[in-house]
Amino acid sequence: MPRSTQRQMMLEQILQMIKHLTWLMKELPEDDMILRLLDELLGVYKEVSARRYIAARGTSAGRHEGPGEISILENLIKNYPETAFLNLFRMHRSSFWILVDIITPMWPTEPATKNPARPIYQQLAVALYILGSTGGGGLERSRIALNISKGAIAAYVWRSLEIISQSRGVV
């Protein structure tokens, strides 16, 4: 038997919710909120069933944010709560910014490729994320979680380790 896709499972869950709301509507016929929820769920069902894939398939890993959008990595660094930041990067946000200030003068200014480099703090965050991860999926999981290519991950980890090892007397 073939595995269910994420889309199929979502549609099944929406149908289950619709069934529950229909049953609830029979029990409480005067409740307008149930009718509004049912209408909203039917709209979601139509939207999901009209698409072939749930997630956008037209972009690859990397920097593909549209105007006004914030990258996943930027969001993790700047907007996540302190406890989540500590869990992801294994250091407090204030210590992270101190480390960024320390290693910035040592960071190579010559671009490695023709594309503009990510900011130093993002490269360091990727390295800390990888070095502090507890396993369970490895590089592919990290690539998906950060929306960044495997090659960039390897380069950022290597560059960060190289800079930090050079700065042993400073840190």
LUMVEX-722160 format. One record per residue: residue in three letters; x, y, z of N, C-alpha, C in turn. Coordinates in steps of 0.02 Angstrom, whole numbers, padded with zeros to 5 digits, always signed. Layout:
N
alaXYZXYZXYZ/...
This chain:
171
met+00042-00059+00000+00000+00000+00000+00044+00062+00000/pro+00032+00110-00045+00075+00169-00048+00065+00214+00013/arg+00119+00251+00029+00114+00297+00085+00068+00356+00068/ser+00036+00383+00119-00006+00441+00108+00039+00503+00104/thr+00021+00548+00060+00059+00610+00055+00036+00658+00109/gln+00076+00709+00119+00058+00760+00168-00009+00792+00149/arg-00019+00803+00085-00081+00833+00061-00140+00787+00076/gln-00134+00722+00063-00188+00675+00077-00205+00674+00151/met-00154+00672+00192-00166+00670+00265-00201+00734+00288/met-00181+00792+00259-00213+00855+00278-00286+00855+00257/leu-00300+00831+00197-00369+00829+00173-00411+00782+00216/glu-00383+00726+00237-00419+00680+00281-00434+00712+00349/gln-00386+00749+00375-00397+00782+00439-00450+00836+00433/ile-00449+00873+00378-00500+00925+00367-00569+00892+00362/leu-00573+00836+00326-00637+00801+00321-00662+00777+00389/gln-00617+00752+00431-00635+00731+00498-00663+00790+00538/met-00631+00848+00532-00655+00907+00568-00724+00928+00541/ile-00733+00924+00475-00797+00942+00446-00851+00895+00472/lys-00837+00830+00477-00884+00781+00504-00902+00797+00576/his-00852+00814+00616-00865+00831+00686-00907+00895+00692/leu-00891+00944+00651-00931+01006+00653-01002+00995+00629/thr-01011+00951+00579-01078+00935+00555-01119+00902+00610/trp-01086+00855+00646-01120+00822+00702-01137+00873+00756/leu-01090+00917+00770-01101+00968+00822-01156+01016+00802/met-01161+01030+00737-01213+01075+00712-01282+01044+00723/lys-01287+00978+00718-01351+00944+00731-01370+00950+00804/glu-01319+00947+00848-01331+00951+00920-01347+01023+00942/leu-01313+01072+00911-01323+01142+00929-01341+01182+00866/pro-01402+01176+00841-01420+01207+00777-01420+01283+00778/glu-01426+01314+00836-01430+01387+00839-01362+01421+00844/asp-01308+01384+00846-01241+01413+00854-01212+01434+00787/asp-01206+01499+00776-01180+01526+00713-01105+01515+00705/met-01070+01510+00760-00998+01501+00757-00980+01435+00723/ile-01018+01383+00735-01006+01318+00703-01014+01324+00628/leu-01065+01361+00607-01077+01371+00535-01020+01410+00503/arg-00994+01461+00537-00937+01500+00511-00875+01456+00507/leu-00862+01415+00559-00805+01370+00557-00811+01319+00501/leu-00870+01293+00492-00882+01245+00439-00870+01276+00371/asp-00893+01337+00362-00882+01373+00299-00808+01385+00287/glu-00772+01404+00339-00700+01415+00333-00663+01350+00316/leu-00681+01296+00349-00650+01232+00336-00663+01208+00264/leu-00722+01219+00239-00737+01201+00170-00694+01241+00122/gly-00683+01304+00137-00639+01346+00096-00567+01320+00097/val-00543+01300+00156-00476+01272+00162-00471+01207+00123/tyr-00523+01165+00129-00524+01102+00093-00520+01113+00018/lys-00558+01161-00007-00557+01176-00079-00487+01200-00100/glu-00457+01243-00060-00391+01270-00076-00338+01215-00077/val-00338+01172-00027-00288+01118-00023-00300+01067-00078/ser-00362+01050-00092-00376+00999-00143-00361+01026-00213/ala-00361+01091-00222-00347+01120-00288-00272+01120-00304/arg-00230+01113-00254-00158+01114-00264-00130+01044-00269/arg-00079+01037-00308-00046+00971-00313+00000+00960-00253/tyr+00034+01013-00232+00080+01009-00175+00060+01062-00125/ile+00074+01048-00062+00058+01098-00010+00111+01152-00009/ala+00174+01132-00008+00230+01179-00005+00246+01202-00076/ala+00272+01263-00082+00293+01289-00147+00350+01246-00174/arg+00347+01229-00237+00398+01186-00266+00444+01223-00315/gly+00432+01287-00324+00470+01324-00375+00536+01353-00352/thr+00552+01348-00288+00614+01377-00264+00659+01323-00236/ser+00723+01337-00239+00771+01291-00211+00795+01319-00144/ala+00838+01282-00111+00865+01306-00047+00907+01368-00059/gly+00905+01413-00014+00945+01473-00019+00905+01535-00007/arg+00929+01591-00032+00896+01655-00020+00847+01670-00076/his+00784+01657-00064+00733+01670-00115+00675+01707-00084/glu+00688+01751-00036+00634+01787-00005+00608+01840-00053/gly+00544+01849-00053+00515+01901-00093+00519+01967-00056/pro+00495+02021-00088+00497+02086-00055+00456+02085+00009/gly+00484+02110+00062+00449+02113+00126+00450+02048+00166/glu+00478+01995+00138+00482+01931+00174+00547+01927+00213/ile+00545+01891+00267+00605+01881+00308+00627+01809+00301/ser+00692+01797+00297+00716+01729+00288+00706+01689+00352/ile+00705+01623+00344+00697+01579+00402+00754+01590+00451/leu+00815+01593+00425+00873+01601+00467+00871+01668+00504/glu+00853+01720+00469+00848+01787+00500+00796+01787+00555/asn+00741+01753+00543+00688+01748+00593+00713+01710+00655/leu+00750+01656+00644+00776+01617+00701+00824+01660+00743/ile+00865+01699+00710+00915+01739+00745+00884+01798+00782/lys+00840+01834+00749+00816+01898+00776+00750+01894+00813/asn+00706+01847+00796+00638+01849+00823+00620+01793+00870/tyr+00659+01740+00872+00642+01684+00916+00651+01702+00989/pro+00611+01673+01033+00620+01686+01105+00689+01663+01128/glu+00712+01692+01182+00779+01677+01208+00789+01602+01221/thr+00739+01569+01249+00747+01497+01264+00754+01456+01200/ala+00716+01474+01148+00722+01439+01084+00789+01454+01052/phe+00812+01516+01057+00878+01534+01030+00932+01493+01064/leu+00929+01488+01130+00977+01449+01168+00976+01376+01147/asn+00917+01349+01136+00910+01280+01115+00939+01268+01045/leu+00928+01315+00999+00951+01306+00930+01026+01318+00922/phe+01052+01370+00954+01121+01391+00942+01167+01378+01001/arg+01141+01351+01055+01179+01331+01114+01217+01389+01147/met+01190+01449+01142+01217+01506+01177+01163+01560+01182/his+01171+01605+01229+01123+01659+01236+01132+01709+01179/arg+01079+01744+01162+01082+01791+01107+01134+01846+01120/ser+01138+01870+01182+01188+01923+01197+01259+01897+01186/ser+01273+01835+01205+01339+01805+01194+01352+01796+01120/phe+01300+01779+01083+01306+01771+01011+01330+01836+00978/trp+01297+01891+00997+01316+01956+00967+01386+01978+00989/ile+01406+01961+01049+01475+01975+01071+01524+01936+01028/leu+01509+01871+01017+01552+01830+00975+01556+01857+00904/val+01500+01879+00878+01499+01909+00810+01545+01970+00808/asp+01542+02012+00859+01586+02072+00862+01659+02052+00866/ile+01675+01998+00902+01744+01977+00909+01773+01949+00844/ile+01733+01909+00809+01761+01875+00749+01753+01916+00685/thr+01712+01968+00685+01702+02007+00625+01767+02034+00595/pro+01813+02063+00635+01875+02088+00604+01918+02033+00573/met+01910+01972+00596+01950+01916+00570+01918+01882+00510/trp+01856+01899+00496+01820+01866+00442+01847+01887+00374/pro+01855+01841+00327+01881+01859+00261+01834+01908+00226/thr+01863+01960+00197+01822+02009+00162+01816+01993+00088/glu+01861+01952+00063+01860+01930-00008+01803+01881-00018/pro+01756+01895-00063+01701+01847-00074+01727+01782-00104/ala+01701+01726-00080+01722+01660-00104+01691+01645-00172/thr+01634+01675-00187+01599+01664-00250+01578+01731-00279/lys+01547+01728-00338+01524+01790-00369+01461+01816-00336/asn+01425+01773-00300+01364+01794-00265+01382+01832-00201/pro+01341+01880-00182+01355+01915-00119+01349+01867-00060/ala+01394+01874-00013+01395+01829+00045+01340+01847+00094/arg+01318+01798+00131+01271+01811+00186+01308+01852+00238/pro+01272+01888+00280+01305+01924+00334+01342+01876+00380/ile+01394+01901+00412+01437+01859+00455+01396+01827+00510/tyr+01349+01864+00540+01310+01836+00595+01268+01777+00571/gln+01243+01778+00509+01205+01721+00484+01250+01660+00472/gln+01310+01673+00446+01357+01617+00435+01376+01585+00502/leu+01389+01626+00552+01406+01600+00618+01347+01563+00648/ala+01287+01589+00639+01227+01555+00666+01218+01486+00635/val+01231+01480+00570+01226+01415+00537+01276+01366+00568/ala+01338+01390+00578+01390+01347+00607+01370+01325+00678/leu+01345+01371+00718+01325+01354+00787+01266+01306+00787/tyr+01220+01315+00741+01162+01271+00735+01185+01200+00720/ile+01231+01193+00672+01256+01127+00652+01297+01096+00709/leu+01342+01134+00737+01386+01107+00790+01347+01091+00854/gly+01293+01127+00866+01254+01116+00926+01195+01069+00917/ser+01185+01045+00856+01127+01001+00845+01138+00934+00878/thr+01083+00904+00897+01087+00840+00933+01076+00781+00886/gly+01085+00792+00822+01077+00737+00774+01005+00727+00754/gly+00992+00673+00719+00924+00659+00697+00908+00690+00630/gly+00943+00672+00580+00928+00697+00513+00988+00726+00479/gly+01035+00751+00518+01097+00775+00490+01091+00835+00445/leu+01131+00834+00393+01138+00891+00348+01073+00906+00311/glu+01039+00855+00289+00977+00866+00251+00924+00899+00295/arg+00918+00876+00357+00870+00907+00403+00888+00980+00415/ser+00951+00994+00424+00974+01062+00435+00962+01105+00373/arg+00975+01077+00315+00964+01114+00253+00892+01136+00247/ile+00847+01091+00263+00776+01106+00258+00755+01156+00312/ala+00780+01145+00373+00761+01189+00430+00783+01261+00419/leu+00842+01270+00390+00870+01337+00381+00858+01365+00311/asn+00832+01324+00266+00821+01343+00196+00886+01369+00165/ile+00936+01327+00168+01003+01346+00144+01035+01285+00113/ser+01077+01294+00064+01107+01237+00028+01158+01200+00071/lys+01168+01136+00055+01216+01096+00092+01287+01123+00084/gly+01304+01146+00025+01370+01174+00013+01383+01236+00055/ala+01332+01279+00062+01339+01339+00103+01347+01319+00176/ile+01310+01269+00199+01316+01247+00268+01388+01225+00282/ala+01415+01183+00238+01483+01158+00248+01533+01215+00248/ala+01525+01262+00202+01572+01319+00198+01568+01362+00260/tyr+01508+01375+00285+01500+01418+00344+01528+01385+00407/val+01517+01319+00413+01544+01284+00472+01620+01285+00469/trp+01648+01269+00412+01720+01268+00405+01751+01337+00418/arg+01722+01388+00387+01748+01457+00395+01743+01479+00468/ser+01687+01464+00500+01678+01484+00570+01728+01449+00615/leu+01737+01384+00606+01786+01347+00646+01857+01373+00636/glu+01872+01389+00574+01939+01415+00558+01951+01482+00593/ile+01903+01526+00590+01909+01592+00622+01912+01586+00698/ile+01869+01545+00726+01868+01537+00799+01933+01505+00823/ser+01959+01457+00785+02022+01426+00806+02080+01475+00802/gln+02078+01523+00756+02130+01574+00751+02125+01625+00808/ser+02066+01631+00836+02056+01683+00887+02057+01655+00958/arg+02091+01599+00968+02090+01568+01035+02113+01615+01089/gly+02161+01658+01076+02184+01704+01127+02136+01761+01140/val+02092+01775+01092+02046+01831+01097+01982+01811+01132/val+01957+01753+01117+01892+01730+01143+01898+01705+01213/
